[in-house]
Amino acid sequence: MKHLLKLLDLSRDDITLILDTADALKSEQKSGKKHDFPAGKTLAMIFAKSSTRTRVSFETGIFQLGGQGIFLSNADSQLGRGEPLQDTARVLSRYCDCIMIRTYEQKEVENLAKFATIPVINALTDFEHPCQVLADLQTIREHKGKLAGLKIAYIGDGNNMANSIIAGGLICGMDVSAACPEDYRPARETLDFAATVTDAKFELTADPKVAAKDADVIFTDVWASMGQESEAEKRKIAFRGYCVDDSIMALAKPDCMVQHCLPAHRGEEITEKVFEEHADEIFDEAENRLHAQKAIMYLLMKK
């Protein structure tokens, strides 16, 4: 693995290696054991989108590994004045050991990786959110003891989270049922991939109740993601009936987990009651962003 650009690039073995490494690093961190990682590594962190969990978990993670993170927003760098991404890639490759980018278009991440001579990590684009879903898979495996054979239900917008959950779940042998309104379906590339999978089942429906039936894990996300604020009222209408509430949970298995990448809009995509009943799982998920991303950096930079 040279970069982490999207989950669709990974095999089941790749994901298993990341999760096993994340578990090991988490255990070491909890016990106070020093990580076996070269000191002094530097992570360039490019943020075109604002963040809480992504910035704190990456910056904390590289520090715990014995390196440092350098925060770069458009306002703090020449990217904000129009410097081409490929020039930034070539410059940062001569200063740093890895580049993390949180941005809008997937092609920006792909272009960065094309010109960089150091690893590039997709920390979120409008197409995928691979780091988040690797943390989700780690959390599910911690709680359930396995991944293959479980059923994921995703209820909501066919956004970057939907694309990543479908890809990551199916690659790991999990059945995935996604409930999205007709005009808010996952990306064609993701659906084309799902059609090729033979050892797990994929279902796309417009009915959240169909998706939730017998689910082991239910995922949801905000109806209007960053950059879609102007569509918020329109989306509230389109997503009526897509709230994860007691009626949805009653259709899932009795021990069903709930996962949410946060921040949550209580009363929209999930009720306050369901969120708080599953808060421990959701904040385990948030914590595992740290450990999963440390694993990614460890595997990409420990050379």
Backbone as a ProteinNet text record, in pm:
[ID]
protein_1_A
[PRIMARY]
MKHLLKLLDLSRDDITLILDTADALKSEQKSGKKHDFPAGKTLAMIFAKSSTRTRVSFETGIFQLGGQGIFLSNADSQLGRGEPLQDTARVLSRYCDCIMIRTYEQKEVENLAKFATIPVINALTDFEHPCQVLADLQTIREHKGKLAGLKIAYIGDGNNMANSIIAGGLICGMDVSAACPEDYRPARETLDFAATVTDAKFELTADPKVAAKDADVIFTDVWASMGQESEAEKRKIAFRGYCVDDSIMALAKPDCMVQHCLPAHRGEEITEKVFEEHADEIFDEAENRLHAQKAIMYLLMKK
[TERTIARY]
85.2	0	88.9	83.8	166.5	94.2	-37	-120.9	-249.9	-329.8	-468.4	-556.3	-606.2	-685.3	-834.6	-868.6	-1008.1	-1011	-1118.9	-1131.1	-1144.5	-1198.1	-1211.4	-1076.8	-968.2	-833.9	-782.4	-846.7	-792.1	-852.3	-776.1	-824.4	-866.7	-926.8	-962	-836.4	-730.4	-605.1	-548.9	-559.4	-512.3	-587.1	-720.1	-801.5	-773.3	-760.3	-730.3	-597.4	-497.1	-366.6	-379.4	-454.5	-474.5	-544.1	-649.5	-724.4	-641.5	-566.4	-479.9	-373.6	-317.3	-217.6	-280.6	-402.4	-473.1	-498.5	-539.7	-562.6	-433.3	-323.1	-195	-148.7	-161.1	-119.8	-209.8	-337.9	-430.6	-392.1	-359.5	-318.5	-190.5	-94.1	30.9	7	-77.7	-104.4	-173.8	-269.3	-342.4	-251.1	-151.2	-62.1	61.8	75.5	189.7	316.6	305.3	422.5	460.8	588.2	637.5	618.2	568.1	549.4	683.7	696.2	815.5	800.7	841.8	822.5	937.4	990.8	1104.6	1069.5	1155.3	1130.6	1148	1076.5	1099.5	1025.3	930.6	852.5	758.6	735.9	652.9	534.6	415.6	291.6	242	230.1	167.4	17	-60.4	-205.2	-276	-327.7	-393.3	-543.7	-601.4	-744.6	-812.3	-888	-977.4	-1114.5	-1143.9	-1266.9	-1230.3	-1308.8	-1282.7	-1310.9	-1265.4	-1267.2	-1247.6	-1301.9	-1267.1	-1192	-1263.2	-1206	-1085.4	-1094.3	-985.4	-856	-864.2	-741.3	-685.2	-770.2	-719.5	-664.1	-733.5	-688.1	-560.3	-545.6	-421.8	-305.4	-329.5	-220.1	-175.9	-272.8	-239.9	-171.2	-220.9	-166.4	-21.7	13.9	153.5	243.9	191.8	268.8	294.6	191	208.5	304.4	314.7	409.1	552	567.2	700.9	735.1	633.5	656.1	578.5	560.9	486.9	397.2	285.9	195.8	204.7	192.6	194	60.5	-17.2	-149.9	-139.9	-206.6	-207.4	-351.6	-407.1	-535.2	-507.7	-609.9	-590.1	-541.4	-590.7	-550.3	-405.7	-353	-218.4	-113	-152.4	-57.7	-80.6	9.6	-2.3	-113.9	-169.3	-285.2	-399.8	-412.1	-517.7	-495.4	-374.5	-343.5	-327.3	-369.6	-373.5	-255.3	-163.6	-52.4	-108.6	-67.4	-119.6	-90.6	-185.7	-171.9	-48.3	-17.3	99	229.9	234.2	355.1	364.7	250.6	247.9	292.4	246.8	284.7	435.2	495.5	639.1	721.7	672.4	742.6	733.3	610.5	592.2	666.4	682.2	754.9	901	953.7	1093.9	1112	1000.8	1007.3	956.1	852.3	774.1	782.3	721.7	723.3	588.3	482.2	348.7	259.7	159.6	62.9	-76.8	-149.8	-291.8	-371.6	-481	-561.5	-710.1	-779.1	-924.4	-981.4	-1051.2	-1089.6	-1222.3	-1253.5	-1382.9	-1376.2	-1305.1	-1307.7	-1204.3	-1246.5	-1157.2	-1037.8	-1059.4	-950.2	-835.9	-865.3	-758	-664.1	-720.7	-639.2	-559.2	-625.8	-558.8	-445.1	-468.3	-366	-249.6	-280	-175.1	-85.4	-147.5	-71	10.5	-41.2	29.2	163.4	167.7	288.7	374.3	318.3	395.5	485.5	599.1	688.3	684.5	590.2	566.9	421.4	383.5	245.9	144.7	26.9	-84.7	-202.9	-267.9	-383.3	-505.3	-611.7	-740.4	-809	-814	-879.9	-1025.4	-1073.3	-1213.6	-1219.6	-1302.6	-1344	-1494.3	-1551.5	-1694.7	-1727.6	-1627.7	-1651.4	-1636.4	-1532.2	-1510	-1456	-1476.9	-1420.9	-1356.6	-1245	-1189.4	-1139.3	-1079	-1026.6	-1139.2	-1251.6	-1365.4	-1415.8	-1431.7	-1490.6	-1392.3	-1263.5	-1168.1	-1183	-1203.3	-1229.9	-1361.3	-1462.4	-1591.3	-1575.4	-1500.3	-1479.6	-1403.1	-1307	-1236.1	-1333.2	-1424	-1519.6	-1616.4	-1666.2	-1758.3	-1688.4	-1565.5	-1492.6	-1466.6	-1439.5	-1421.2	-1548.6	-1662.7	-1789.4	-1846.8	-1828.6	-1892.5	-1796.8	-1667.5	-1570.5	-1541	-1608.6	-1587.6	-1649.1	-1624.6	-1687.7	-1765.8	-1699.6	-1763.7	-1891.2	-1996.7	-2123.3	-2220.6	-2173.8	-2263.6	-2338.3	-2449.5	-2525.2	-2519	-2478.8	-2479.8	-2603.1	-2672.4	-2776.1	-2729.8	-2726.2	-2696	-2823.8	-2860.9	-2985.9	-2954.6	-2977.3	-2953.3	-2905.1	-2824.6	-2774.9	-2670.7	-2675.9	-2576.7	-2447.9	-2386.4	-2271.4	-2139.7	-2034.7	-1904	-1906	-1985.4	-1996.6	-2064.9	-2171.1	-2239.8	-2144.8	-2073.1	-1978.2	-1873.6	-1821.6	-1715	-1766.5	-1885.3	-1943.5	-1974.1	-2029.2	-2058.5	-1929.7	-1828.1	-1701.4	-1635.1	-1616.2	-1546.6	-1620.4	-1752.8	-1831.2	-1825	-1847.4	-1847.6	-1709.4	-1604.8	-1468.9	-1442.3	-1496.4	-1474.3	-1573.8	-1658	-1750.5	-1877.7	-1912.4	-2035.2	-2146.2	-2267.4	-2382.6	-2415.2	-2447.9	-2476.4	-2610	-2697.5	-2824	-2827.3	-2838.7	-2837.4	-2974	-3029.9	-3158.4	-3133.4	-3158.1	-3136.2	-3252.9	-3296.1	-3398.1	-3350.4	-3443	-3413.4	-3309.9	-3320.9	-3230.9	-3102.4	-3080.9	-2963.6	-2893.8	-2871.1	-2811.9	-2659.4	-2593.6	-2446.7	-2392	-2261.8	-2195.9	-2202	-2207.8	-2212.2	-2090.8	-1972.7	-1853.2	-1869.8	-1930.5	-1953.9	-2055.6	-2162.8	-2266.4	-2213.5	-2130.6	-2069.9	-1981.1	-1904.1	-1821.7	-1909.4	-2015.5	-2103.6	-2160.8	-2184.5	-2241.8	-2143.8	-2014.8	-1914.1	-1887.2	-1937.6	-1907.5	-1989.3	-1923.1	-1991.9	-2001.6	-1921.9	-1921.7	-1991.6	-2065.8	-2147.1	-2262.9	-2370.1	-2489.9	-2498.6	-2543.1	-2567.9	-2710.3	-2774	-2911.6	-2923	-2983	-3012	-3163.1	-3215	-3359.3	-3390.3	-3514	-3558.7	-3631.2	-3641.6	-3720	-3627.5	-3612.7	-3526.4	-3564.9	-3692.2	-3736.6	-3686.8	-3678.5	-3622.8	-3475.5	-3402.8	-3259.1	-3233.5	-3315.5	-3290.8	-3322.1	-3400.8	-3444.5	-3325.4	-3318.4	-3216.4	-3073.6	-3059.2	-2925.2	-2848	-2717.8	-2626.5	-2571.4	-2563.6	-2510.5	-2593.2	-2637.2	-2705.3	-2618.8	-2595.4	-2521.1	-2616.1	-2587.3	-2652.2	-2554	-2592.1	-2508.3	-2600.3	-2544	-2624	-2683.2	-2796.3	-2863.7	-2799	-2740	-2670.7	-2526.7	-2433.3	-2292.7	-2231	-2104.4	-2033.6	-2031.2	-2069.1	-2077.4	-2216	-2308.7	-2445.9	-2546.6	-2497.7	-2584.5	-2703	-2683.7	-2792.2	-2905.1	-2876.8	-2977.1	-3047.5	-3017.1	-3062.8	-3214.6	-3288.9	-3435	-3492.6	-3438.7	-3481.9	-3455.2	-3341.5	-3305	-3390.1	-3430.5	-3518.6	-3648.6	-3697	-3818.7	-3790.7	-3679.5	-3645.4	-3618.8	-3567.3	-3527.8	-3630.7	-3750.9	-3855.2	-3872.8	-3877.1	-3887.7	-3754.7	-3644.7	-3511.9	-3442.5	-3518.2	-3462.1	-3448	-3331.6	-3310.7	-3375.3	-3492	-3570	-3604.9	-3689.6	-3724.4	-3789.7	-3868.3	-3935.4	-3835.8	-3729.2	-3622.7	-3543.1	-3508.3	-3428.1	-3503.4	-3634.5	-3714.3	-3704.6	-3668.6	-3658.3	-3521.2	-3422.2	-3286.9	-3275.9	-3160.3	-3137.2	-3133.8	-3169.2	-3175.2	-3044.2	-2932	-2801.4	-2739.1	-2822.5	-2773.5	-2696.6	-2582.7	-2504.2	-2553.3	-2524.4	-2546.7	-2414.5	-2386.1	-2264.5	-2300.3	-2232.6	-2252.3	-2117.4	-2078.4	-1943.8	-1929.7	-2040.7	-2042.8	-1993.3	-2039.6	-2136.6	-2277.3	-2359.1	-2495.4	-2596	-2697.4	-2809.7	-2925.8	-2928.4	-3032.2	-3170.6	-3261.2	-3395.1	-3410.7	-3299.1	-3306.1	-3274.1	-3145.4	-3111.7	-3116.2	-3116.7	-3122.1	-3190.5	-3268.2	-3334	-3235.5	-3265.2	-3184.8	-3181.3	-3295.1	-3305.2	-3215	-3222.3	-3139.6	-2992.5	-2961	-2820.8	-2764.8	-2835.8	-2783.6	-2779.5	-2872.9	-2869.7	-2747.6	-2695.9	-2581	-2458.5	-2458.3	-2349.2	-2213.5	-2206.9	-2078.3	-2018.6	-2101.9	-2054	-2010.2	-2086.5	-2057.1	-1927	-1902.5	-1779.4	-1660.6	-1683.9	-1577.2	-1533.1	-1631.6	-1606.3	-1523.4	-1560.9	-1486.5	-1342.8	-1325.8	-1190.3	-1106	-1167.5	-1090.6	-1041.9	-1091.1	-1027.9	-878.9	-845.3	-705.8	-626	-677	-599.7	-591.8	-702	-700.6	-606.8	-608.4	-522.5	-375.7	-349.7	-212.3	-164.1	-253	-216.9	-184.2	-263.7	-240	-104.1	-77.8	50.9	166.4	147	249.6	288.2	185.7	210.3	267.1	230.2	278.4	417.4	450.6	574.9	684.7	655.2	757.9	838.9	924.2	1005.5	1149.6
-118.9	0	124.1	199.5	319.8	442.8	450.1	560.8	502.7	586.4	552.4	659.5	628.1	723.8	693.6	565.2	524.2	377	335.3	196.2	103.1	152.7	69.9	21	85.4	41.9	-74.7	-104.7	-200	-339.3	-438.5	-576.3	-605.4	-720.6	-760.3	-775.8	-829.3	-843.5	-707.7	-608.7	-474.2	-418.2	-432.2	-378.7	-453.3	-584.5	-663.5	-621.6	-596.9	-553	-417.7	-324.9	-193.6	-210	-292.3	-310	-381.7	-482	-551.1	-456.2	-372.7	-275	-171.8	-128.6	-32.8	-90.5	-216.4	-281.5	-287	-321.6	-332.2	-196	-93.3	40.6	93.6	60.7	102.3	37.6	-91.5	-162.5	-103.4	-72.3	-12.5	123.9	204.3	338.3	331.8	239.1	226.5	178.2	96	40.9	127.6	233.5	322.2	273.6	174.5	120.3	209.3	233.3	316.9	244.3	316.6	257.2	238.8	128.5	100.4	172.6	298.8	382.2	481.6	507.9	600.1	739.7	795.9	928.8	1037	1147.1	1265.2	1270.7	1181.6	1185.5	1306.9	1365.6	1484.6	1460.2	1496.5	1482.7	1621.3	1648.3	1771.6	1748.5	1836.9	1818.8	1933.2	1904.7	2005.8	2001.1	2113	2120.4	2226	2178.9	2268.1	2272.2	2170	2165.4	2169	2239.5	2246.9	2112.4	2098.7	1966.7	1976.4	1880.4	1859.2	1727.6	1616.1	1483.7	1457.5	1497.3	1466.7	1536.4	1665.6	1736.8	1685.7	1675	1636.9	1495.4	1402.9	1263.3	1244.9	1312.6	1300	1368.4	1487.3	1559.8	1488.4	1436.7	1359.1	1228.8	1166.4	1037.9	1045.6	1143.7	1153.1	1190.6	1270.1	1302.6	1177.8	1093.6	971.4	873.4	880.6	795	848.4	970.7	1027.6	1128.9	1173.6	1273.3	1400.5	1481	1605.6	1628.7	1700.5	1738.3	1887.4	1925.1	2066.4	2097.1	2185.8	2220.6	2324.6	2296.3	2387.6	2404.8	2521.6	2553.8	2638.9	2662.9	2749	2888.1	2935.6	3068.1	3070.2	2950.8	2943.1	2902.7	2881.3	2830.9	2897.2	2869.5	2927	2861.2	2750.2	2691.6	2792.6	2873.7	2974.1	3087.4	3096.5	3201.8	3143.1	3015.7	2958.3	2873.8	2841.5	2753.5	2617.9	2562.6	2432.9	2322.8	2231.4	2122.3	2038.3	2020.5	1937.1	2002.1	2135	2200.7	2186.2	2198.8	2178.1	2036.2	1939.8	1799.6	1781.1	1842.2	1824.2	1895.4	2011.7	2082.8	2006.7	1967.6	1897.2	1764.1	1702.8	1575.6	1591.5	1713.1	1737.8	1779.9	1812.3	1854.2	1748.6	1675	1592	1444.4	1362.1	1217.7	1162.3	1242.1	1197.5	1321.3	1313.4	1422	1367.8	1436.4	1408.4	1524.9	1496.5	1603.8	1579.3	1683.3	1681.3	1789.5	1745.2	1839.7	1799.2	1855.9	1834.4	1725	1749.9	1657.8	1546.5	1424.5	1308.9	1326.9	1394.9	1410.8	1494.3	1577.9	1653.9	1560.2	1462.2	1364.4	1278.9	1235.2	1151.8	1229.8	1357.3	1440.2	1465.3	1485.3	1503.5	1380.4	1261.9	1137.2	1114.7	1160.9	1144.1	1216.4	1334.3	1416.6	1405.9	1354.6	1340.1	1217.4	1226.3	1110.9	1051.1	1097.4	1044.6	999.3	919.7	869.7	981.8	961.2	1054.8	982	1046.8	989.9	1076.9	1014.1	1081.6	1088.3	1208.8	1227.1	1267.5	1280.1	1300	1373.3	1320.8	1393.2	1376.2	1439.5	1422.6	1281.7	1207.1	1070.5	966.5	975.8	874.8	938.1	863.2	898.8	770.9	727.4	595.9	584.3	689.2	681.4	659.9	727.7	711	568	510.8	376.6	270.1	291.4	198.3	200.1	318.2	326.9	259.1	273	207.2	55.6	4.9	-140.1	-190.7	-113.5	-150	-158.7	-62.4	-58.1	-175.6	-205.2	-317.9	-448	-465.3	-588.7	-599.9	-486.5	-487.5	-533.2	-484.5	-513.5	-648.8	-687.8	-809.8	-927.9	-901.5	-1009.6	-1055.9	-998.7	-1037.7	-931.7	-945.8	-861.1	-945.5	-1044	-1125.3	-1189.9	-1182.1	-1244.4	-1153.4	-1036.4	-940.8	-860.4	-799.6	-713.5	-568.7	-481.9	-337.1	-279.1	-188.6	-107.4	37.7	100.8	243.5	315.9	417	489.6	638.3	693.2	835.8	871.7	976.6	1031.8	938.6	922.4	840.1	917.1	959.1	1050.1	975	1046.4	983.8	872.8	890.3	785	661.4	680.7	566.9	492.6	566.3	502.7	421.3	477.6	411	291	302.2	190.7	74.2	104.5	-0.9	-70.6	8.1	-50.6	-130	-67.3	-133.6	-255.3	-244.4	-357.6	-476.3	-452	-562.1	-625.4	-544.7	-599.3	-693.9	-660.4	-741.7	-856.6	-878.9	-991.9	-964.9	-839	-802	-774.7	-816.6	-780.1	-633.5	-559.5	-416.6	-385	-320.7	-271.4	-120.7	-46.6	99.2	154.1	236.5	301.6	449.3	491	629	672.7	798.1	847.3	836.8	829.7	807.9	906.6	1033.2	1135.2	1153.2	1067.1	1081.2	947	880.2	746.5	754	645.3	642.3	658.5	682.4	706.8	583.4	607.4	497.7	406.9	461.4	378.5	280.1	325.9	239	130.5	166.8	69.3	-32.5	12.7	-80.5	-180.5	-132.2	-224.4	-324.3	-276.5	-364.7	-476.3	-446.9	-546.8	-659.3	-636.1	-739.4	-832	-797.9	-874.6	-1002.9	-1115.1	-1244.6	-1311.6	-1267.3	-1336.1	-1255.7	-1151.9	-1074.8	-1014.7	-983.1	-932.4	-781.1	-718.4	-574.7	-547.2	-454.3	-417	-265.1	-207.1	-64.2	-47.6	27.2	43.6	188.8	227.4	359.2	350.7	230.8	208.6	177.5	269	243	118.5	84.2	-33.5	-162.3	-163.2	-279.1	-294.5	-184.5	-189.4	-233.7	-186.2	-211.8	-353.8	-427	-560.4	-652	-703.1	-799.3	-744.8	-614.1	-554.8	-577.6	-600.4	-607.8	-470.4	-382.8	-247.9	-153	-42.4	61.5	187	238.6	362	471.1	592.6	707.8	824	929.9	1048.5	1168	1287.4	1408.2	1410.6	1477.2	1485.2	1587.6	1690.9	1793	1801.6	1755.9	1755.6	1893	1906.3	2032.6	2074.8	2199.1	2248.6	2238.3	2170.4	2153.2	2229.8	2325	2396.7	2463.1	2509.4	2577.1	2480.7	2350.5	2249	2193.2	2245.4	2184	2168.7	2271.8	2264	2167.9	2170.3	2076.3	1932.9	1910.6	1776.1	1728.1	1817.9	1778.1	1718.8	1771.4	1718.5	1583	1574.8	1450.2	1335	1366.3	1261.2	1236.6	1283.2	1248.9	1097.4	1041.6	897.3	825.8	901.6	841.4	861.6	896.4	914.1	778.4	752	628.4	648.3	585.5	600.7	462.8	458.9	330.6	234.1	285.1	196.2	130.4	203	144.8	43	79.1	-10.3	-139.8	-134	-253.5	-357.9	-316.6	-410.3	-478.8	-418	-473.2	-583	-647.3	-749.3	-684.8	-758.3	-699.9	-638.6	-692	-640	-550.8	-492.2	-407.2	-286.5	-259.1	-139.1	-23	98.5	218.4	292.3	336.7	413	543.8	650.2	782.3	850.9	904	961.4	1095.9	1160.1	1286.6	1402.4	1523.7	1561.9	1515.2	1492	1443.2	1556.2	1552.4	1645.4	1569	1568.2	1495.4	1548.5	1456.6	1494.4	1498.9	1487.2	1476.4	1333	1300.1	1165.6	1061	1105.9	1013.5	1084	1009.3	1070.2	1082	1174.9	1190	1059.4	991.3	867.8	758.3	734.5	629.4	666.7	793.1	835.9	808.3	849.3	833.9	687.6	607.3	464.4	395.8	451.5	390.7	482	575.8	674	608	504.3	439.3	385.2	322.7	268.6	380.7	489.7	601.3	669.8	684	750.3	654.7	523.3	426.7	445	461.2	484.4	610.8	718.2	843.7	827.9	757.9	734.8	656.5	559.9	473	543.2	665.9	745	760.3	786.2	802.3	677	563.2	439.1	388.7	398.7	354.2	441.5	572	661.3	645.2	616.6	584.6	460.7	364.4	242.3	273.7	358.6	397	465.4	560.5	631.2	536.1	448.1	350.8	266	214.7	125.5	199.3	325.2	401.6	461.3	492.7	566.2	485	367.1	289.5	209.5	278.6	215.4	257.4
0	0	0	-109.7	-122.3	-69.2	-93.3	-48.2	9.5	73.7	105.2	40.7	-78.2	-153.8	-145.4	-147.4	-131.2	-95.4	-27	14.6	-104.8	-214	-334.1	-385.9	-343.6	-385.2	-302.5	-189	-93	-108.8	-64.7	-56.1	87.7	108	244.7	329.5	270.7	345	385.5	296.7	329.4	450.5	447.4	557.1	686.9	677.6	797.5	858.3	775.4	824.9	895.7	838.1	901.4	1036.4	1039.8	1164.9	1270.7	1231.2	1327.9	1383.5	1295.4	1339.2	1431.4	1398.8	1483.9	1622.6	1627.9	1757.2	1839	1771.9	1842.3	1893.8	1811.2	1853	1964.5	1957.9	2063.8	2195.8	2191.5	2312.4	2369.7	2281.8	2327.9	2391.4	2328.6	2380.8	2515.7	2530.2	2656.9	2769.2	2735	2837.2	2860.7	2782.2	2798.3	2732.3	2644.3	2576.2	2458.5	2440.5	2330.7	2197.9	2098.9	1966.8	1896.3	1823.8	1743.8	1609.8	1607.4	1489.4	1481.9	1362.6	1351.4	1402.7	1484.1	1541	1434.5	1453.6	1371.4	1239.8	1216.8	1092.6	1094.6	977.8	967.5	874.5	921.9	845.5	806.9	677	629.2	623.8	687.7	698.6	625.8	506.7	423.8	448.8	488.4	518.2	430.8	332.5	257.5	323.9	407.1	486	633.9	711.6	855.3	921.6	1046.3	1108.5	1259	1330.5	1471.3	1484.6	1460.9	1481.7	1391.4	1264.3	1171.9	1212.9	1242.2	1278.9	1410.6	1512.3	1644.9	1643.2	1575.3	1575.9	1495.9	1381.9	1305	1376.8	1429.5	1494.3	1622.3	1698.1	1817	1778	1672.2	1629.8	1587.4	1505.8	1461.5	1579.2	1674.2	1794.6	1877.2	1896.7	1974.8	1907.3	1775.7	1703.9	1711.7	1761.3	1774.8	1668.1	1592.7	1488.7	1516	1411.9	1426.8	1306.4	1329.9	1222.8	1196.7	1069.5	1030.1	963.6	1026.9	977.9	867	754.3	640.2	592.2	610.9	548.6	425.5	344.5	227.8	269.4	383.9	431.9	479.5	516.4	572.1	469.7	345.7	246.5	111.8	20.3	-113.6	-195.5	-146.9	-215	-221.5	-117	-114.1	-212.3	-267.2	-365.5	-504.2	-518.4	-652.7	-693.3	-600.5	-640	-680.8	-794.2	-838.8	-736.5	-724.4	-628.2	-657.7	-787.3	-820.1	-774.3	-771	-720.7	-569.5	-502.2	-357.5	-323.9	-402	-379.6	-389.2	-487.8	-508.5	-401.6	-356.9	-250.8	-118.7	-80.3	47.4	48.9	-67.1	-74.7	-36.6	-49.1	-14.3	131.1	198.2	338	434.8	392.3	484.5	447.4	531.5	510	465.6	478.6	440.7	429.1	342.3	326.6	354.3	439.5	464.4	409	337.5	280.2	303.8	346.6	366.6	274.8	168.6	65.3	2.2	-111.1	-175.3	-283.7	-390.1	-504.2	-489.3	-522.9	-518.2	-611.1	-723.2	-819.6	-761.2	-661.8	-597.3	-521.7	-452.7	-379.9	-478.2	-585.5	-685.8	-752	-779.4	-843.2	-748.6	-621.3	-521.7	-516.6	-514.9	-509.3	-636.6	-749	-877.1	-875.8	-813.4	-818.1	-691.6	-582.5	-459.4	-466.9	-403.4	-393	-253	-170.7	-36.6	-27.6	72.7	81.9	99.5	43.4	53.9	116.5	213.9	283.1	256.6	209.6	192.6	328.5	386	514.8	499.5	378	342	208.8	119.9	-0.3	-13.3	-113.5	-136.5	-184.3	-231.1	-279.1	-169.6	-87.4	16.3	144.6	252.9	384.5	440.9	380.7	415.6	558.1	612	748.7	848.8	827.7	916.9	915.1	797.4	789.8	836.6	823.5	884.3	1036.8	1093.9	1238.2	1273.5	1186.5	1208.8	1209.2	1113	1105.2	1227.6	1273.8	1395.9	1513.4	1522.9	1633.5	1627.2	1508.8	1493.2	1532.8	1487.2	1519.2	1668.1	1735.3	1881	1952.6	1907.5	1975.4	1936.1	1811.1	1759.8	1746.5	1750.8	1741.4	1600.9	1501.5	1362.6	1272.3	1141.9	1042.1	941.1	881.9	778.3	831.2	752.3	788.9	860.1	907.4	971.1	865.5	906	815.8	861.9	769.4	790.1	722	791.1	728.1	731.6	615.6	609	570.6	647.9	625.4	611.4	493	474.8	336.6	329.9	204.2	143.1	12	-57.7	-78.9	29.1	25.8	39.8	80.9	97.2	202.1	307	406.9	349.6	274.9	212.3	119.3	34.7	-56.9	18.2	126.3	201.3	279.5	336.2	411.6	317.8	201.9	104.8	63.4	27.3	-16.6	94.9	210.3	320	370.7	385.3	434.4	340.5	211.9	115.1	102.5	100.7	92.4	209.5	326.4	446.8	460.4	360	364.3	441.8	458.9	529.5	428.6	460.6	379.5	406.8	302.8	317.1	250.3	326.7	273	292.6	182.3	188.3	150.3	239.3	212.8	185.6	62.3	21	-67.4	-57.2	-149.6	-294.6	-384.6	-526.9	-581.2	-542	-596.9	-516.5	-418.3	-330.3	-312.5	-423.6	-418.9	-417.6	-377.6	-379.6	-521.1	-529.6	-657.4	-748.1	-878.6	-976.4	-962.1	-936.9	-920.9	-805.5	-697.6	-581.8	-615.4	-681.3	-716.1	-817.4	-909.4	-1005.3	-933	-834.8	-754.8	-680.9	-618.1	-540.4	-627.6	-753.9	-845	-876.6	-850.7	-880.5	-762.6	-644.4	-523.1	-521.4	-494.8	-497.3	-361	-262.9	-133.5	-23.8	-62.1	31.9	-47.1	22.5	-44.3	-32.8	-143	-141.8	-185.6	-116.1	-145.8	-142	-244	-246.8	-249.4	-153.3	-139.2	-104	-122.6	-78.1	55.7	111.4	233.4	351.1	447	562.5	641	642.7	717.7	653.5	522	451.6	486	484.2	513.6	657.3	751.3	893.6	936.9	858.9	901.4	927.7	1051.5	1094.7	1085.3	1093.8	1086.6	1216	1201.6	1316.1	1352	1252.3	1270.8	1184.7	1243.1	1166.5	1165.4	1045.9	1024.5	977.1	1016	955.8	953.6	884.3	873.3	852.6	863.5	844.5	703.7	690.7	560.8	468.4	523.6	443.9	491.5	410	447.7	426	468.3	453.8	307.4	282	145.5	85.6	156.8	108.6	195.1	270.6	364.3	295.2	172.1	100.8	63.2	67.4	33.3	156.7	273.4	398.7	404.9	371.4	381.3	278.7	159	55	97.6	158.9	201.2	318.8	406.4	516.8	463.6	353.9	291.4	227.4	153.2	82.4	178.2	298.8	392.5	503.9	487.3	583.2	586.4	707.4	722.1	732.2	721	725.1	860	961.8	1095.1	1164.2	1221.4	1297.6	1434.5	1450.6	1573.3	1629.1	1728.2	1791.5	1693.7	1600.2	1504.4	1410.6	1374.4	1291.5	1372.3	1495.4	1578.7	1610	1618	1648.6	1539.3	1418.3	1306	1301.4	1365.3	1366.3	1471.6	1475.7	1577.7	1716.3	1819.6	1954.5	2001.2	1955.8	1997.2	1890.2	1806.5	1697.2	1750.8	1689.4	1718.2	1632.9	1678.1	1598.3	1585.6	1463.6	1437.8	1366.4	1405.2	1345.5	1342.5	1226.2	1212.9	1282.4	1319.5	1391.1	1302.9	1326.3	1428.7	1394.1	1496.4	1477.4	1492	1409.2	1420.5	1483.7	1615.9	1687.5	1649.1	1623.7	1581.3	1430.9	1357.2	1210.9	1170.2	1150	1103.1	1215	1340.8	1453.8	1571.2	1647.3	1763	1879.3	1967.8	2089.5	2167.5	2176.9	2255.5	2199.2	2069.3	2009.7	2019.1	1995.2	2003.6	2143	2246.3	2381.3	2425.2	2378.5	2410.9	2350.5	2242.7	2173.4	2176.7	2271.5	2277.4	2300.3	2382.6	2407.8	2278.5	2195.2	2067.8	1975.1	1972.7	1883.1	1923.5	2054.1	2095.5	2098.1	2106.2	2075.8	1931	1844.2	1701.4	1681.1	1750.9	1738.9	1789.1	1901.3	1952.4	1853.1	1788.2	1698.7	1573.2	1547.3	1441.5	1471.9	1597.2	1638	1607.2	1649.2	1638.5	1494	1420.6	1280.6	1197.3	1220.9	1144.3	1182.4	1308.4	1346.4	1271.8	1256.7	1184	1038.2	976.4	836.8	824.6	914.3	909.4	937.6	1033.4	1068.5	947.3	878	764.3	644.1	626.5	511.9	534.7	659.2	684.6	751.2	805.3	875.6	774.1	706.8	602.3	617
[MASK]
+++++++++++++++++++++++++++++++++++++++++++++++++++++++++++++++++++++++++++++++++++++++++++++++++++++++++++++++++++++++++++++++++++++++++++++++++++++++++++++++++++++++++++++++++++++++++++++++++++++++++++++++++++++++++++++++++++++++++++++++++++++++++++++++++++++++++++++++++++++++++++++++++++++++++++++++

